[in-house]
Amino acid sequence: MKAGELGIRINPEGVVFVFPNIAGFVGGDTVSVVLATGLFQSEEIKLMVDIGTNGEIVLGNRQRLLAASTAAGPAFEGARISQGMRASPGAIEKVVINEEVTINVIGAIAPSGICGTGLIDAIAGMLEAGIIDESGRMVPRSALEGRISASLLRRVREEGTDRKFLLVEEEFAQNKRPIFITQKDVRELQLAKGAIAAGIRILEKELGLEDKDISQVLLAGAFGNFIRRRQAKRIGLIPDLPSERIKFIGNAASSGAKLALLSGELKKEAEAIARETEYIDLSSRPDLLDEFTEAMAF
């Protein structure tokens, strides 16, 4: 289309190219990522995951490429988390749990909440310490005595049947409110990671593949660029493959757009990607509930 027709303030005769959709919930940005990564021409099996409220997944190679979209929900972006926030100054973006708890905060200031990467780290660390079991249940304080350090044990708080884990004490928080991971926060993360993991599993089944057949996992998008691979594997968000096979590709949709601007041939390839990539509607799959239920576990 012409820029003038769209009200875009460049030369009115400038041409605007809109990437075609694969399906309603797998849009032109995913086509652009496939173009930028060369996945459409790959001999090896690769998995691309763009993690967000909708998690777009593409799996396959030049012989056959499948795409799906999962309703992961907003937990990875800090929404519906008790003290969640976006990745902005004051957000806890990294958590290490050993005998004690260590955090990194965006902007190197007092923390005011936690963003998605910090949430993944915290829950992976709580799993490693045994504070959360494989079902996602926070273990009662009485069952943790003698099993974890005294420093960690004092962070486990109980109010009736509700349990939570203290990350930051009130005197160190920006608004003088302590920062916790609650049982509900764990469940929200389970729902989000379960949706993406189930989608990956269904595409693998459709292609007759297992995790070991995947040569590379490509994590796209701003959020994917900051996830710690080990923690993402620990919670079951992505396949448990050697870390060197998991690559961060950043804003690959932007890279694909630049390529299309520079090449008429690549615009045609984008159209071919959209036309030939098979869309798998997960909501119509009879095995979705079983896969999702299994993927909820840690």
N, C-alpha and C positions, 0 to 999 in steps of 0.2 A: 504494500500500500504506500501511497505518497504521504510524506510527513505533513504536508499542508492539509490533507483530508483529516488527519488525526489531531491537529492542533499542536503538534510537536514543534517547538521553536528552533528549528534549524532551517536550512535551505528548503523551501516548500516542495521542491522537486526531489528532495532526498528520499530514498527508498527505505521503508521500514519492513524488516522481515520478522515475522512472528513464528517461533518454533511450533511445529504441530504437536498435538497431544497424542499419547499412546491410548489413553482412556480418560474418563472423567476425573479420576483421582490420581492419574499418573500423567503429569503435564509436560509442557515444553521444557521446563527446567531439567526434568529427568532425561529427556531426549538429548539436551545439551551436555549433560554429564556423560552419557554414553558416547557421544561424539568426542568429547575432550579426552576420555580415557582410552579410546580405541577399542572398547569392549566389543563393539559390533564386528570387529575384524580379528579378534583374538583367537588363536588356536587353542589356548588353555581355558579351562573353566574358571570364571571369576565371579565374585559376588560383590555388588555395589549396594551399600545401605546409606540412605540419607535420613538421619535420625531427627525427627521433629514430632509435632502433634500428629501429622500423618507421616508414617515412616515408609518412604518409597524403597522398594527392593527390586533389584535386577540381577538375574542369575543366568549364566550360560556362556556361550561363545559364538563364533561366526556361524556355526551350524544351526543353533537354535537358541533364542534369547527369550526369557520369560520376565514379566514385570508384574508387580502387585503393589498395593497400597494397604497399610495397616493403620487402624485408628489407635495410635499409641497413647493418645491423650497428652496433656500438657505438663506432665511431671518432669520431663527432661528440661523444660524451660522454667522450672521453679513454681509453676502454678499448681494449685491444690495441694501444695506441701505446706505444713503448718507455719514454717518460717522461710518459705521459699521465695526466691527473687530471681530476676534475670541476671546474666553475667555482667554486672556493672560494679563500680567502686563500692566496696563494703561487702561484697558477696564472698563467702567461703568457697573457693574453687578447688581446693585440694585438702584432703584429710588423710593422715597416716595414723593408724592405731597399732601400737605395740604395747609396751607396758604403760605408756601414757598416750595422750592424744596430741598430735601436732597438726596445725592448720596453716594454709596459705590464704591470704585475703587479697582480692583484686584491689589495687591501689595502695596496698601496704598500710591500710588504716584499720581502725577498730571495726570488727565485723557487725553487720546488721541483719544478716540472713545467710542462706545457702543457695547456690545455683546447682544446675543439673550435674556437672562434673563432680562437685563436692559431695552431692548426695550419693552418687555411685560409689565414690571412694569410701564414704562413711559406712555405707551398708556392706560393701565388700569387706571392710576392716572388721565390722561387727560380726560378720559371718566367720571370718578367720579366727576371731577371738572366742567364738562360741556364744556370743551374746544373742545372736539370732540363730535359730535352727533352720534346717533345709526347707521347712514348710513356710518360713517367713515369720514365725512366731518369736516374739521376744521372750527369752528364757527368764523365769522368775529369779529374783535376786537370791533367794534362799538356795536355789540349785547351782548358782554361780560361785558361791563361797568356796574358797580353796582352789577354784579352777582358773580364776583370772586374778590379776594383780589387785591389791587393795586400792590402788589409784583408779583403776577402771571400775571396780566394784562400787565405789562411792558415786560414780556417775550414773549408775543404774537406779532410776527412780520409779517408785510405784505409788499410784493413787487409786486405791481399790484394786480393780482388775486392769486398770490402765497402766501401761509401762512406757517409759521413755528413757532416752540416753542423752546425758548432758554433754554437749560439744564445747560450749563456751559459758563460763560463769558470768554472772550479771555485771561484775565490776570491770570485765574486759570487753563487754559488748558496747556497741555504739549508742544504743538507746537505753542501756542499763537493764535490759531484759535478757535473761539467760536464753541461749539457743539450744534447742533440743532436736533430736530425731525421735519422732513418735511412732507408735505401732501403725497408725494410719498412714504415715509417710512411707513406711516399708511396704504397706499394701499398695499404695499408689504406684510406687516404683515397680512392684511385681506385675501390676496390670500393664504398665507401659512396656516393660522389657518382655513380658510374656507375649504381647501382641506381635512384636517384631520377631522374636524367636520362632513363634508359631508360623508366621508368614514365610520365614526362611526355610523352615522344615517342609512346608507344603510345596514350595517351589523345588526343593531338592527331591521330594517324592515324585513330583510330576516329571522330572528329568531322570529319575532312577539313580540319583547320586547320594553320596554320604559326605559328611564334612571333609573327610580326608581327600576327596576328589577335587576340592577347591584349591586352586593354585594361589589365589590372592583374595583377600577381603579389602575392599576399598571403602573407606569411611569418608563420606562427603558432607559438606556443609560446615558452617562455623562451629557448631556444637561438636560434630564428629572430630574436628581438628584438635580438640582439647581433652578428649576422653583418654584415660590411661588404659592401655591395652589389657594389662594384666587384670585390672579391676573389672573391665567390661566382660572379660572371659569368666571371671570368678562369679559374677552374678548371672551368667548365662545369656547376656544380651547378644553376643556374637559367638560364632563357632570357636571351640577351644583348639585353635591351631597355633603353631609356633608364631611368636610375636613378629618375626621378620617377614611373615606372610601377610601381615595386617598393615595396610598403608593408609596414611592420611592424605587426602587429595584436596582438602580445602574447598574453596568456592569454585568447584569444577564447572558449575553451570555458567558462571561468568567467563571462564576460559573457553568453553564451547561457543558462547556467543561471540567472543572475539575471533575465533577461528572461522565462524560462519560469515562474519563481516569481511574477512580477508579472502574468502574463496567461494566462488559460485559452485564448484564441485562439492564442497562440504555442505552447502545449503541443500543440495540434492541428496547427499548422504543422510542428512538429518531427516529429510522426508522419507527416505527408505527405512531408517531406523524406526520411525513412528509407524510406518506401514507394516513392517515385518516382525516387530517385537510382539509376542503373544501376551495378551493381558489375562491374568488369572484373577477372577473375581472371588476373593476369599470368602465373602459372605454367602456365596452359593455352595461352598464346599461342605459336604456332610462330615468331613473329618476335622473341621476347624475347631469345634468345641473340645474334642479330645486332645488335639495338638496344643491348644491354648492352655488347657488345664494342666497338661504335663509341663509346658514351658513356664508356668507360674512358679514352679518349685526352683529352689536354688541348688 
